[in-house]
């Protein structure tokens, strides 16, 4: 606040701060250049005209279509960096595996829902589990099973479903946070 300590010239102080930050930046740049894990086989390219961007995004860049893939870049704050450098073949395999997993998730999700719906029917519970008949016939337990448990079980399943789908989207290889959400 300027009340305590030694007074220094602001120009000297900020010049020294800039030099310190410049040295730190140079060291960080050298670390990235010398670290082979820091290099990503992906790039963002800017164009002066929209026409140039459209032509580049819609044309094949090499004779092997799996080497250079061009696509519209997401907004810089929207990039999901972990999925940016997935190879072409692996990306297609991930999409295939996640499509099959989604198919099975859809059908496997019907199993807990059918189980929850069977909880609502007391007669079917007593047929399947006859030893629970004395417990189930108590009015408080019967109302708990019919009214409370099916709703809670469905809420739990529906609360877990978005987390499962987000994980599947990340594994599938989407490169932007908005496409992950979508």
C-alpha angles and dihedrals in degrees: 000000000000095000099100136033133033120318116239134184110264093220092054092045095050093041089055090047091052092049091050092050091046091054091049090049092050091049091049091048091051091049091052093045093050096043111085091199091060093063114093122198092227135086141191116221126194123207131203093222135035090230091061091049092050093048092049094046094049102042131077110249101198138020089254106064093201096062103064117025117184123202138155110279121236121237109282095249090048098059116119097209098193092066099040098094102041110138118246097248093046091048091055091046091051091051091050093048092047091049090054091044091051090051091053092042090055093053095037090051088061089063096065091042091052089047091051091049090051088055089062091061108074094188092059091049091052091049093051097038107027093168089068093058096102092049096044094050092064107104096230094049091044093053090046092052096044100039109026112028100055092051094047093047092051091047090053092049092047092047092054095045098075091051090051092048093048090052090049090051091051091050091047090063109245111170101210133057091229092055089049089054092045 
